[in-house]
Amino acid sequence: MALKITEQCINCDVCEPVCPNQAIYIGDQHYEILPQYCTECVGHFEQPQCRQVCPVDCIPQDPEHVESQQQLLDKLLRLRAEPRS
């Protein structure tokens, strides 16, 4: 399941640089996560790094993007194989 950043985000800038897949970007109001790049850090870390550093706990799982651990790993392998533009 991909993660999402809620409107409780205080734009502290700590989540974006720790994302190994560059899935986090600054949106119109607050940081956001691109679900097609979010693997919840599967294949990189045991815990999602954005959640580890977030001071306000505003990064829940996104119920609109439900994925199994295997699907997240498959996504990571696909991301590694495809250059990102």
C-alpha positions in Angstrom: 0.0 0.0 0.0 1.5 3.4 -0.9 1.6 6.1 1.7 0.1 9.6 1.6 0.8 12.8 3.3 -2.2 14.5 4.9 -3.1 18.2 5.3 -1.6 18.1 8.8 1.8 18.3 7.1 3.8 21.3 8.3 6.1 21.4 5.3 9.2 20.9 7.5 11.1 19.5 4.6 12.5 16.4 6.3 10.6 13.7 4.4 11.5 14.5 0.8 15.3 13.9 1.0 14.9 10.6 2.8 12.7 9.0 0.2 14.8 6.4 -1.7 12.5 6.5 -4.7 12.0 10.2 -5.0 8.3 9.8 -4.6 7.8 12.8 -2.4 7.4 16.3 -3.8 6.1 19.7 -2.6 2.5 20.2 -3.7 0.3 23.3 -3.7 -0.4 23.1 0.0 2.0 20.6 1.5 4.2 17.7 0.5 2.7 14.9 -1.4 3.6 11.3 -2.4 3.4 9.9 -6.0 1.9 6.5 -5.4 3.4 5.1 -8.6 6.9 5.6 -7.0 6.1 4.8 -3.3 7.2 1.4 -2.2 7.0 2.1 1.5 10.8 1.7 1.4 10.4 -2.0 0.7 13.8 -3.2 -0.6 15.6 -0.2 1.0 14.7 -0.1 4.7 12.6 -2.0 7.2 10.4 1.0 7.9 9.2 3.8 5.6 11.8 6.6 6.2 9.3 9.4 5.7 7.3 8.1 8.6 10.4 7.7 10.7 11.4 11.4 10.3 7.9 13.0 10.3 7.5 15.2 13.4 3.7 15.3 13.2 2.8 11.8 12.2 0.9 12.8 9.1 1.8 9.9 6.7 -0.7 7.1 6.9 -1.2 4.3 4.4 -3.3 5.3 1.4 -6.4 3.2 1.2 -6.8 4.2 -2.5 -3.6 2.5 -3.4 -3.7 -0.9 -1.7 -0.6 -3.1 -2.5 0.8 -6.2 -1.0 4.5 -6.5 0.1 5.1 -8.5 -3.1 3.5 -5.8 -5.2 5.6 -3.2 -3.6 8.8 -5.2 -4.2 7.7 -5.8 -7.9 7.2 -2.0 -8.2 10.7 -1.4 -6.8 12.2 -3.8 -9.3 10.3 -2.1 -12.1 11.5 1.4 -10.9 15.1 0.2 -10.9 14.7 -1.1 -14.5 13.1 2.0 -15.9 14.9 5.3 -16.1 12.9 8.1 -14.6 12.4 11.2 -16.6 
